[in-house]
C-alpha cells in the first residue's frame, strides 16, 4: 500500500482493476412475464367474446323489431287492398248510374294496383327480415332442412 501512495504523490500513473458480478434468476422473470402476457391475452379474448355477444344480442333485438314492423306492414297492406277493392267497386257502381266518369273508375283501379304493389313490397321486406333473423340466430339451415358437412 505504501508504494502505491508514494507513486501517487510522485505523479506516477496508477491502475486500478476490479470486477463486479451480478447474479439474478432471469428464467423466473421470463416465466412470470410470459404468464402475465398469457393472462392479458386471455382477458382480451374474454372481452372480445363479451363484445361480440353484446353486438349479436343487439343485432337480434333489432332484427326482431324489424320483423314485427314488416309483419304489421303486410297486415296493413292487406287491409289497404281490401279498401282499394271496395273503392273500385263503389266507383264502378257510381259509373253505372252515371254519377262519375270512367276516368275516376280507372283512377281507383290504379290505386288498387298501387296497394297490391306496396303489399308485395311489404311481403318481400318481411321475408328478408325473417331470413336476416334466422341467419343471426342460426335457424336458417334448420328452416330449410340444410346441413353443413
Chimera marker file (.cmm) of the C-alpha trace (Angstrom):
<marker_set name="trace">
<marker id="1" x="0.000" y="0.000" z="0.000" r="1" g="1" b="0" radius="0.5"/>
<marker id="2" x="2.722" y="2.396" z="0.855" r="1" g="1" b="0" radius="0.5"/>
<marker id="3" x="4.346" y="2.083" z="-2.578" r="1" g="1" b="0" radius="0.5"/>
<marker id="4" x="1.124" y="2.997" z="-4.311" r="1" g="1" b="0" radius="0.5"/>
<marker id="5" x="0.651" y="6.123" z="-2.209" r="1" g="1" b="0" radius="0.5"/>
<marker id="6" x="4.248" y="7.132" z="-2.830" r="1" g="1" b="0" radius="0.5"/>
<marker id="7" x="3.746" y="6.653" z="-6.566" r="1" g="1" b="0" radius="0.5"/>
<marker id="8" x="0.576" y="8.777" z="-6.464" r="1" g="1" b="0" radius="0.5"/>
<marker id="9" x="2.433" y="11.610" z="-4.788" r="1" g="1" b="0" radius="0.5"/>
<marker id="10" x="5.219" y="11.377" z="-7.329" r="1" g="1" b="0" radius="0.5"/>
<marker id="11" x="2.702" y="11.687" z="-10.196" r="1" g="1" b="0" radius="0.5"/>
<marker id="12" x="3.162" y="8.196" z="-11.489" r="1" g="1" b="0" radius="0.5"/>
<marker id="13" x="0.172" y="6.554" z="-13.173" r="1" g="1" b="0" radius="0.5"/>
<marker id="14" x="-1.909" y="4.249" z="-11.068" r="1" g="1" b="0" radius="0.5"/>
<marker id="15" x="-4.053" y="1.433" z="-12.459" r="1" g="1" b="0" radius="0.5"/>
<marker id="16" x="-6.999" y="0.057" z="-10.527" r="1" g="1" b="0" radius="0.5"/>
<marker id="17" x="-8.698" y="-3.149" z="-11.588" r="1" g="1" b="0" radius="0.5"/>
<marker id="18" x="-11.916" y="-4.579" z="-10.258" r="1" g="1" b="0" radius="0.5"/>
<marker id="19" x="-14.762" y="-6.908" z="-11.108" r="1" g="1" b="0" radius="0.5"/>
<marker id="20" x="-18.485" y="-6.881" z="-10.352" r="1" g="1" b="0" radius="0.5"/>
<marker id="21" x="-20.608" y="-9.998" z="-10.506" r="1" g="1" b="0" radius="0.5"/>
<marker id="22" x="-24.405" y="-9.763" z="-10.781" r="1" g="1" b="0" radius="0.5"/>
<marker id="23" x="-26.486" y="-12.833" z="-10.273" r="1" g="1" b="0" radius="0.5"/>
<marker id="24" x="-30.233" y="-12.873" z="-10.950" r="1" g="1" b="0" radius="0.5"/>
<marker id="25" x="-32.761" y="-15.575" z="-11.733" r="1" g="1" b="0" radius="0.5"/>
<marker id="26" x="-33.811" y="-14.330" z="-15.188" r="1" g="1" b="0" radius="0.5"/>
<marker id="27" x="-35.557" y="-17.579" z="-16.011" r="1" g="1" b="0" radius="0.5"/>
<marker id="28" x="-38.152" y="-16.947" z="-13.284" r="1" g="1" b="0" radius="0.5"/>
<marker id="29" x="-38.694" y="-13.401" z="-14.544" r="1" g="1" b="0" radius="0.5"/>
<marker id="30" x="-39.239" y="-14.694" z="-18.063" r="1" g="1" b="0" radius="0.5"/>
<marker id="31" x="-41.734" y="-17.244" z="-16.775" r="1" g="1" b="0" radius="0.5"/>
<marker id="32" x="-43.613" y="-14.571" z="-14.828" r="1" g="1" b="0" radius="0.5"/>
<marker id="33" x="-43.585" y="-12.248" z="-17.848" r="1" g="1" b="0" radius="0.5"/>
<marker id="34" x="-44.923" y="-14.988" z="-20.131" r="1" g="1" b="0" radius="0.5"/>
<marker id="35" x="-47.622" y="-15.776" z="-17.571" r="1" g="1" b="0" radius="0.5"/>
<marker id="36" x="-48.659" y="-12.110" z="-17.417" r="1" g="1" b="0" radius="0.5"/>
<marker id="37" x="-48.769" y="-11.899" z="-21.223" r="1" g="1" b="0" radius="0.5"/>
<marker id="38" x="-50.919" y="-15.041" z="-21.363" r="1" g="1" b="0" radius="0.5"/>
<marker id="39" x="-53.286" y="-13.665" z="-18.707" r="1" g="1" b="0" radius="0.5"/>
<marker id="40" x="-53.571" y="-10.367" z="-20.606" r="1" g="1" b="0" radius="0.5"/>
<marker id="41" x="-54.335" y="-12.199" z="-23.844" r="1" g="1" b="0" radius="0.5"/>
<marker id="42" x="-56.950" y="-14.338" z="-22.094" r="1" g="1" b="0" radius="0.5"/>
<marker id="43" x="-58.606" y="-11.240" z="-20.636" r="1" g="1" b="0" radius="0.5"/>
<marker id="44" x="-58.585" y="-9.555" z="-24.054" r="1" g="1" b="0" radius="0.5"/>
<marker id="45" x="-60.161" y="-12.660" z="-25.609" r="1" g="1" b="0" radius="0.5"/>
<marker id="46" x="-62.868" y="-12.768" z="-22.931" r="1" g="1" b="0" radius="0.5"/>
<marker id="47" x="-63.631" y="-9.085" z="-23.520" r="1" g="1" b="0" radius="0.5"/>
<marker id="48" x="-63.808" y="-9.688" z="-27.281" r="1" g="1" b="0" radius="0.5"/>
<marker id="49" x="-66.281" y="-12.549" z="-26.697" r="1" g="1" b="0" radius="0.5"/>
<marker id="50" x="-68.449" y="-10.333" z="-24.465" r="1" g="1" b="0" radius="0.5"/>
<marker id="51" x="-68.384" y="-7.556" z="-27.068" r="1" g="1" b="0" radius="0.5"/>
<marker id="52" x="-69.354" y="-9.998" z="-29.811" r="1" g="1" b="0" radius="0.5"/>
<marker id="53" x="-72.184" y="-11.421" z="-27.678" r="1" g="1" b="0" radius="0.5"/>
<marker id="54" x="-73.487" y="-7.942" z="-26.894" r="1" g="1" b="0" radius="0.5"/>
<marker id="55" x="-73.364" y="-6.997" z="-30.572" r="1" g="1" b="0" radius="0.5"/>
<marker id="56" x="-75.195" y="-10.197" z="-31.516" r="1" g="1" b="0" radius="0.5"/>
<marker id="57" x="-77.891" y="-9.582" z="-28.907" r="1" g="1" b="0" radius="0.5"/>
<marker id="58" x="-78.308" y="-6.019" z="-30.165" r="1" g="1" b="0" radius="0.5"/>
<marker id="59" x="-78.466" y="-7.167" z="-33.788" r="1" g="1" b="0" radius="0.5"/>
<marker id="60" x="-81.005" y="-9.871" z="-32.923" r="1" g="1" b="0" radius="0.5"/>
<marker id="61" x="-83.183" y="-7.404" z="-30.973" r="1" g="1" b="0" radius="0.5"/>
<marker id="62" x="-83.150" y="-5.009" z="-33.935" r="1" g="1" b="0" radius="0.5"/>
<marker id="63" x="-83.954" y="-7.881" z="-36.306" r="1" g="1" b="0" radius="0.5"/>
<marker id="64" x="-86.915" y="-8.963" z="-34.158" r="1" g="1" b="0" radius="0.5"/>
<marker id="65" x="-88.221" y="-5.390" z="-34.183" r="1" g="1" b="0" radius="0.5"/>
<marker id="66" x="-87.809" y="-5.207" z="-37.958" r="1" g="1" b="0" radius="0.5"/>
<marker id="67" x="-89.717" y="-8.485" z="-38.354" r="1" g="1" b="0" radius="0.5"/>
<marker id="68" x="-92.586" y="-7.102" z="-36.259" r="1" g="1" b="0" radius="0.5"/>
<marker id="69" x="-92.687" y="-3.890" z="-38.287" r="1" g="1" b="0" radius="0.5"/>
<marker id="70" x="-92.584" y="-5.799" z="-41.575" r="1" g="1" b="0" radius="0.5"/>
<marker id="71" x="-95.363" y="-8.158" z="-40.400" r="1" g="1" b="0" radius="0.5"/>
<marker id="72" x="-97.528" y="-5.147" z="-39.495" r="1" g="1" b="0" radius="0.5"/>
<marker id="73" x="-96.875" y="-3.652" z="-42.928" r="1" g="1" b="0" radius="0.5"/>
<marker id="74" x="-98.074" y="-6.903" z="-44.537" r="1" g="1" b="0" radius="0.5"/>
<marker id="75" x="-101.277" y="-6.815" z="-42.471" r="1" g="1" b="0" radius="0.5"/>
<marker id="76" x="-101.873" y="-3.145" z="-43.247" r="1" g="1" b="0" radius="0.5"/>
<marker id="77" x="-101.170" y="-3.855" z="-46.914" r="1" g="1" b="0" radius="0.5"/>
<marker id="78" x="-103.897" y="-6.498" z="-46.994" r="1" g="1" b="0" radius="0.5"/>
<marker id="79" x="-106.360" y="-4.076" z="-45.464" r="1" g="1" b="0" radius="0.5"/>
<marker id="80" x="-105.340" y="-1.392" z="-47.967" r="1" g="1" b="0" radius="0.5"/>
<marker id="81" x="-106.030" y="-3.824" z="-50.815" r="1" g="1" b="0" radius="0.5"/>
<marker id="82" x="-109.469" y="-4.590" z="-49.370" r="1" g="1" b="0" radius="0.5"/>
<marker id="83" x="-110.297" y="-0.887" z="-49.112" r="1" g="1" b="0" radius="0.5"/>
<marker id="84" x="-108.967" y="-0.169" z="-52.594" r="1" g="1" b="0" radius="0.5"/>
<marker id="85" x="-111.036" y="-3.053" z="-53.991" r="1" g="1" b="0" radius="0.5"/>
<marker id="86" x="-114.149" y="-1.699" z="-52.272" r="1" g="1" b="0" radius="0.5"/>
<marker id="87" x="-113.399" y="1.752" z="-53.735" r="1" g="1" b="0" radius="0.5"/>
<marker id="88" x="-113.143" y="0.270" z="-57.242" r="1" g="1" b="0" radius="0.5"/>
<marker id="89" x="-116.473" y="-1.483" z="-56.817" r="1" g="1" b="0" radius="0.5"/>
<marker id="90" x="-118.145" y="1.630" z="-55.417" r="1" g="1" b="0" radius="0.5"/>
<marker id="91" x="-116.767" y="3.818" z="-58.209" r="1" g="1" b="0" radius="0.5"/>
<marker id="92" x="-117.895" y="1.270" z="-60.790" r="1" g="1" b="0" radius="0.5"/>
<marker id="93" x="-121.462" y="1.348" z="-59.354" r="1" g="1" b="0" radius="0.5"/>
<marker id="94" x="-121.444" y="5.154" z="-59.457" r="1" g="1" b="0" radius="0.5"/>
<marker id="95" x="-120.303" y="4.969" z="-63.070" r="1" g="1" b="0" radius="0.5"/>
<marker id="96" x="-123.100" y="2.513" z="-63.855" r="1" g="1" b="0" radius="0.5"/>
<marker id="97" x="-125.579" y="5.107" z="-62.536" r="1" g="1" b="0" radius="0.5"/>
<marker id="98" x="-123.915" y="7.938" z="-64.421" r="1" g="1" b="0" radius="0.5"/>
<marker id="99" x="-122.615" y="9.697" z="-61.310" r="1" g="1" b="0" radius="0.5"/>
<marker id="100" x="-118.905" y="9.545" z="-62.179" r="1" g="1" b="0" radius="0.5"/>
<marker id="101" x="-116.582" y="9.229" z="-65.144" r="1" g="1" b="0" radius="0.5"/>
<marker id="102" x="-114.599" y="6.302" z="-66.485" r="1" g="1" b="0" radius="0.5"/>
<marker id="103" x="-111.501" y="8.328" z="-65.568" r="1" g="1" b="0" radius="0.5"/>
<marker id="104" x="-112.411" y="8.047" z="-61.866" r="1" g="1" b="0" radius="0.5"/>
<marker id="105" x="-113.015" y="4.295" z="-62.198" r="1" g="1" b="0" radius="0.5"/>
<marker id="106" x="-109.585" y="3.909" z="-63.801" r="1" g="1" b="0" radius="0.5"/>
<marker id="107" x="-108.027" y="6.013" z="-61.043" r="1" g="1" b="0" radius="0.5"/>
<marker id="108" x="-109.499" y="3.685" z="-58.384" r="1" g="1" b="0" radius="0.5"/>
<marker id="109" x="-108.189" y="0.670" z="-60.298" r="1" g="1" b="0" radius="0.5"/>
<marker id="110" x="-104.776" y="2.314" z="-60.369" r="1" g="1" b="0" radius="0.5"/>
<marker id="111" x="-104.998" y="2.850" z="-56.596" r="1" g="1" b="0" radius="0.5"/>
<marker id="112" x="-105.790" y="-0.859" z="-56.205" r="1" g="1" b="0" radius="0.5"/>
<marker id="113" x="-102.740" y="-1.840" z="-58.253" r="1" g="1" b="0" radius="0.5"/>
<marker id="114" x="-100.543" y="0.504" z="-56.181" r="1" g="1" b="0" radius="0.5"/>
<marker id="115" x="-101.895" y="-1.079" z="-52.976" r="1" g="1" b="0" radius="0.5"/>
<marker id="116" x="-101.079" y="-4.542" z="-54.329" r="1" g="1" b="0" radius="0.5"/>
<marker id="117" x="-97.574" y="-3.405" z="-55.238" r="1" g="1" b="0" radius="0.5"/>
<marker id="118" x="-96.996" y="-1.930" z="-51.756" r="1" g="1" b="0" radius="0.5"/>
<marker id="119" x="-98.267" y="-5.180" z="-50.234" r="1" g="1" b="0" radius="0.5"/>
<marker id="120" x="-95.890" y="-7.225" z="-52.393" r="1" g="1" b="0" radius="0.5"/>
<marker id="121" x="-93.009" y="-5.000" z="-51.239" r="1" g="1" b="0" radius="0.5"/>
<marker id="122" x="-94.099" y="-5.475" z="-47.613" r="1" g="1" b="0" radius="0.5"/>
<marker id="123" x="-94.141" y="-9.271" z="-48.076" r="1" g="1" b="0" radius="0.5"/>
<marker id="124" x="-90.653" y="-9.124" z="-49.592" r="1" g="1" b="0" radius="0.5"/>
<marker id="125" x="-89.412" y="-6.981" z="-46.703" r="1" g="1" b="0" radius="0.5"/>
<marker id="126" x="-90.968" y="-9.390" z="-44.188" r="1" g="1" b="0" radius="0.5"/>
<marker id="127" x="-89.309" y="-12.411" z="-45.788" r="1" g="1" b="0" radius="0.5"/>
<marker id="128" x="-85.975" y="-10.577" z="-45.943" r="1" g="1" b="0" radius="0.5"/>
<marker id="129" x="-86.114" y="-9.597" z="-42.280" r="1" g="1" b="0" radius="0.5"/>
<marker id="130" x="-87.085" y="-13.157" z="-41.319" r="1" g="1" b="0" radius="0.5"/>
<marker id="131" x="-84.097" y="-14.510" z="-43.265" r="1" g="1" b="0" radius="0.5"/>
<marker id="132" x="-81.852" y="-11.988" z="-41.518" r="1" g="1" b="0" radius="0.5"/>
<marker id="133" x="-83.186" y="-13.022" z="-38.106" r="1" g="1" b="0" radius="0.5"/>
<marker id="134" x="-82.815" y="-16.710" z="-38.964" r="1" g="1" b="0" radius="0.5"/>
<marker id="135" x="-79.222" y="-16.077" z="-40.052" r="1" g="1" b="0" radius="0.5"/>
<marker id="136" x="-78.446" y="-14.238" z="-36.804" r="1" g="1" b="0" radius="0.5"/>
<marker id="137" x="-79.957" y="-16.946" z="-34.631" r="1" g="1" b="0" radius="0.5"/>
<marker id="138" x="-78.596" y="-19.831" z="-36.691" r="1" g="1" b="0" radius="0.5"/>
<marker id="139" x="-82.073" y="-21.133" z="-37.558" r="1" g="1" b="0" radius="0.5"/>
<marker id="140" x="-81.830" y="-20.581" z="-41.317" r="1" g="1" b="0" radius="0.5"/>
<marker id="141" x="-80.352" y="-24.007" z="-42.041" r="1" g="1" b="0" radius="0.5"/>
<marker id="142" x="-82.941" y="-25.818" z="-39.924" r="1" g="1" b="0" radius="0.5"/>
<marker id="143" x="-85.794" y="-23.864" z="-41.504" r="1" g="1" b="0" radius="0.5"/>
<marker id="144" x="-84.836" y="-25.171" z="-44.943" r="1" g="1" b="0" radius="0.5"/>
<marker id="145" x="-83.612" y="-28.608" z="-43.825" r="1" g="1" b="0" radius="0.5"/>
<marker id="146" x="-79.995" y="-27.954" z="-44.776" r="1" g="1" b="0" radius="0.5"/>
<marker id="147" x="-76.889" y="-29.365" z="-43.162" r="1" g="1" b="0" radius="0.5"/>
<marker id="148" x="-73.232" y="-28.397" z="-43.436" r="1" g="1" b="0" radius="0.5"/>
<marker id="149" x="-70.821" y="-31.291" z="-43.792" r="1" g="1" b="0" radius="0.5"/>
<link id1="1" id2="2" r="1" g="1" b="0" radius="0.2"/>
<link id1="2" id2="3" r="1" g="1" b="0" radius="0.2"/>
<link id1="3" id2="4" r="1" g="1" b="0" radius="0.2"/>
<link id1="4" id2="5" r="1" g="1" b="0" radius="0.2"/>
<link id1="5" id2="6" r="1" g="1" b="0" radius="0.2"/>
<link id1="6" id2="7" r="1" g="1" b="0" radius="0.2"/>
<link id1="7" id2="8" r="1" g="1" b="0" radius="0.2"/>
<link id1="8" id2="9" r="1" g="1" b="0" radius="0.2"/>
<link id1="9" id2="10" r="1" g="1" b="0" radius="0.2"/>
<link id1="10" id2="11" r="1" g="1" b="0" radius="0.2"/>
<link id1="11" id2="12" r="1" g="1" b="0" radius="0.2"/>
<link id1="12" id2="13" r="1" g="1" b="0" radius="0.2"/>
<link id1="13" id2="14" r="1" g="1" b="0" radius="0.2"/>
<link id1="14" id2="15" r="1" g="1" b="0" radius="0.2"/>
<link id1="15" id2="16" r="1" g="1" b="0" radius="0.2"/>
<link id1="16" id2="17" r="1" g="1" b="0" radius="0.2"/>
<link id1="17" id2="18" r="1" g="1" b="0" radius="0.2"/>
<link id1="18" id2="19" r="1" g="1" b="0" radius="0.2"/>
<link id1="19" id2="20" r="1" g="1" b="0" radius="0.2"/>
<link id1="20" id2="21" r="1" g="1" b="0" radius="0.2"/>
<link id1="21" id2="22" r="1" g="1" b="0" radius="0.2"/>
<link id1="22" id2="23" r="1" g="1" b="0" radius="0.2"/>
<link id1="23" id2="24" r="1" g="1" b="0" radius="0.2"/>
<link id1="24" id2="25" r="1" g="1" b="0" radius="0.2"/>
<link id1="25" id2="26" r="1" g="1" b="0" radius="0.2"/>
<link id1="26" id2="27" r="1" g="1" b="0" radius="0.2"/>
<link id1="27" id2="28" r="1" g="1" b="0" radius="0.2"/>
<link id1="28" id2="29" r="1" g="1" b="0" radius="0.2"/>
<link id1="29" id2="30" r="1" g="1" b="0" radius="0.2"/>
<link id1="30" id2="31" r="1" g="1" b="0" radius="0.2"/>
<link id1="31" id2="32" r="1" g="1" b="0" radius="0.2"/>
<link id1="32" id2="33" r="1" g="1" b="0" radius="0.2"/>
<link id1="33" id2="34" r="1" g="1" b="0" radius="0.2"/>
<link id1="34" id2="35" r="1" g="1" b="0" radius="0.2"/>
<link id1="35" id2="36" r="1" g="1" b="0" radius="0.2"/>
<link id1="36" id2="37" r="1" g="1" b="0" radius="0.2"/>
<link id1="37" id2="38" r="1" g="1" b="0" radius="0.2"/>
<link id1="38" id2="39" r="1" g="1" b="0" radius="0.2"/>
<link id1="39" id2="40" r="1" g="1" b="0" radius="0.2"/>
<link id1="40" id2="41" r="1" g="1" b="0" radius="0.2"/>
<link id1="41" id2="42" r="1" g="1" b="0" radius="0.2"/>
<link id1="42" id2="43" r="1" g="1" b="0" radius="0.2"/>
<link id1="43" id2="44" r="1" g="1" b="0" radius="0.2"/>
<link id1="44" id2="45" r="1" g="1" b="0" radius="0.2"/>
<link id1="45" id2="46" r="1" g="1" b="0" radius="0.2"/>
<link id1="46" id2="47" r="1" g="1" b="0" radius="0.2"/>
<link id1="47" id2="48" r="1" g="1" b="0" radius="0.2"/>
<link id1="48" id2="49" r="1" g="1" b="0" radius="0.2"/>
<link id1="49" id2="50" r="1" g="1" b="0" radius="0.2"/>
<link id1="50" id2="51" r="1" g="1" b="0" radius="0.2"/>
<link id1="51" id2="52" r="1" g="1" b="0" radius="0.2"/>
<link id1="52" id2="53" r="1" g="1" b="0" radius="0.2"/>
<link id1="53" id2="54" r="1" g="1" b="0" radius="0.2"/>
<link id1="54" id2="55" r="1" g="1" b="0" radius="0.2"/>
<link id1="55" id2="56" r="1" g="1" b="0" radius="0.2"/>
<link id1="56" id2="57" r="1" g="1" b="0" radius="0.2"/>
<link id1="57" id2="58" r="1" g="1" b="0" radius="0.2"/>
<link id1="58" id2="59" r="1" g="1" b="0" radius="0.2"/>
<link id1="59" id2="60" r="1" g="1" b="0" radius="0.2"/>
<link id1="60" id2="61" r="1" g="1" b="0" radius="0.2"/>
<link id1="61" id2="62" r="1" g="1" b="0" radius="0.2"/>
<link id1="62" id2="63" r="1" g="1" b="0" radius="0.2"/>
<link id1="63" id2="64" r="1" g="1" b="0" radius="0.2"/>
<link id1="64" id2="65" r="1" g="1" b="0" radius="0.2"/>
<link id1="65" id2="66" r="1" g="1" b="0" radius="0.2"/>
<link id1="66" id2="67" r="1" g="1" b="0" radius="0.2"/>
<link id1="67" id2="68" r="1" g="1" b="0" radius="0.2"/>
<link id1="68" id2="69" r="1" g="1" b="0" radius="0.2"/>
<link id1="69" id2="70" r="1" g="1" b="0" radius="0.2"/>
<link id1="70" id2="71" r="1" g="1" b="0" radius="0.2"/>
<link id1="71" id2="72" r="1" g="1" b="0" radius="0.2"/>
<link id1="72" id2="73" r="1" g="1" b="0" radius="0.2"/>
<link id1="73" id2="74" r="1" g="1" b="0" radius="0.2"/>
<link id1="74" id2="75" r="1" g="1" b="0" radius="0.2"/>
<link id1="75" id2="76" r="1" g="1" b="0" radius="0.2"/>
<link id1="76" id2="77" r="1" g="1" b="0" radius="0.2"/>
<link id1="77" id2="78" r="1" g="1" b="0" radius="0.2"/>
<link id1="78" id2="79" r="1" g="1" b="0" radius="0.2"/>
<link id1="79" id2="80" r="1" g="1" b="0" radius="0.2"/>
<link id1="80" id2="81" r="1" g="1" b="0" radius="0.2"/>
<link id1="81" id2="82" r="1" g="1" b="0" radius="0.2"/>
<link id1="82" id2="83" r="1" g="1" b="0" radius="0.2"/>
<link id1="83" id2="84" r="1" g="1" b="0" radius="0.2"/>
<link id1="84" id2="85" r="1" g="1" b="0" radius="0.2"/>
<link id1="85" id2="86" r="1" g="1" b="0" radius="0.2"/>
<link id1="86" id2="87" r="1" g="1" b="0" radius="0.2"/>
<link id1="87" id2="88" r="1" g="1" b="0" radius="0.2"/>
<link id1="88" id2="89" r="1" g="1" b="0" radius="0.2"/>
<link id1="89" id2="90" r="1" g="1" b="0" radius="0.2"/>
<link id1="90" id2="91" r="1" g="1" b="0" radius="0.2"/>
<link id1="91" id2="92" r="1" g="1" b="0" radius="0.2"/>
<link id1="92" id2="93" r="1" g="1" b="0" radius="0.2"/>
<link id1="93" id2="94" r="1" g="1" b="0" radius="0.2"/>
<link id1="94" id2="95" r="1" g="1" b="0" radius="0.2"/>
<link id1="95" id2="96" r="1" g="1" b="0" radius="0.2"/>
<link id1="96" id2="97" r="1" g="1" b="0" radius="0.2"/>
<link id1="97" id2="98" r="1" g="1" b="0" radius="0.2"/>
<link id1="98" id2="99" r="1" g="1" b="0" radius="0.2"/>
<link id1="99" id2="100" r="1" g="1" b="0" radius="0.2"/>
<link id1="100" id2="101" r="1" g="1" b="0" radius="0.2"/>
<link id1="101" id2="102" r="1" g="1" b="0" radius="0.2"/>
<link id1="102" id2="103" r="1" g="1" b="0" radius="0.2"/>
<link id1="103" id2="104" r="1" g="1" b="0" radius="0.2"/>
<link id1="104" id2="105" r="1" g="1" b="0" radius="0.2"/>
<link id1="105" id2="106" r="1" g="1" b="0" radius="0.2"/>
<link id1="106" id2="107" r="1" g="1" b="0" radius="0.2"/>
<link id1="107" id2="108" r="1" g="1" b="0" radius="0.2"/>
<link id1="108" id2="109" r="1" g="1" b="0" radius="0.2"/>
<link id1="109" id2="110" r="1" g="1" b="0" radius="0.2"/>
<link id1="110" id2="111" r="1" g="1" b="0" radius="0.2"/>
<link id1="111" id2="112" r="1" g="1" b="0" radius="0.2"/>
<link id1="112" id2="113" r="1" g="1" b="0" radius="0.2"/>
<link id1="113" id2="114" r="1" g="1" b="0" radius="0.2"/>
<link id1="114" id2="115" r="1" g="1" b="0" radius="0.2"/>
<link id1="115" id2="116" r="1" g="1" b="0" radius="0.2"/>
<link id1="116" id2="117" r="1" g="1" b="0" radius="0.2"/>
<link id1="117" id2="118" r="1" g="1" b="0" radius="0.2"/>
<link id1="118" id2="119" r="1" g="1" b="0" radius="0.2"/>
<link id1="119" id2="120" r="1" g="1" b="0" radius="0.2"/>
<link id1="120" id2="121" r="1" g="1" b="0" radius="0.2"/>
<link id1="121" id2="122" r="1" g="1" b="0" radius="0.2"/>
<link id1="122" id2="123" r="1" g="1" b="0" radius="0.2"/>
<link id1="123" id2="124" r="1" g="1" b="0" radius="0.2"/>
<link id1="124" id2="125" r="1" g="1" b="0" radius="0.2"/>
<link id1="125" id2="126" r="1" g="1" b="0" radius="0.2"/>
<link id1="126" id2="127" r="1" g="1" b="0" radius="0.2"/>
<link id1="127" id2="128" r="1" g="1" b="0" radius="0.2"/>
<link id1="128" id2="129" r="1" g="1" b="0" radius="0.2"/>
<link id1="129" id2="130" r="1" g="1" b="0" radius="0.2"/>
<link id1="130" id2="131" r="1" g="1" b="0" radius="0.2"/>
<link id1="131" id2="132" r="1" g="1" b="0" radius="0.2"/>
<link id1="132" id2="133" r="1" g="1" b="0" radius="0.2"/>
<link id1="133" id2="134" r="1" g="1" b="0" radius="0.2"/>
<link id1="134" id2="135" r="1" g="1" b="0" radius="0.2"/>
<link id1="135" id2="136" r="1" g="1" b="0" radius="0.2"/>
<link id1="136" id2="137" r="1" g="1" b="0" radius="0.2"/>
<link id1="137" id2="138" r="1" g="1" b="0" radius="0.2"/>
<link id1="138" id2="139" r="1" g="1" b="0" radius="0.2"/>
<link id1="139" id2="140" r="1" g="1" b="0" radius="0.2"/>
<link id1="140" id2="141" r="1" g="1" b="0" radius="0.2"/>
<link id1="141" id2="142" r="1" g="1" b="0" radius="0.2"/>
<link id1="142" id2="143" r="1" g="1" b="0" radius="0.2"/>
<link id1="143" id2="144" r="1" g="1" b="0" radius="0.2"/>
<link id1="144" id2="145" r="1" g="1" b="0" radius="0.2"/>
<link id1="145" id2="146" r="1" g="1" b="0" radius="0.2"/>
<link id1="146" id2="147" r="1" g="1" b="0" radius="0.2"/>
<link id1="147" id2="148" r="1" g="1" b="0" radius="0.2"/>
<link id1="148" id2="149" r="1" g="1" b="0" radius="0.2"/>
</marker_set>
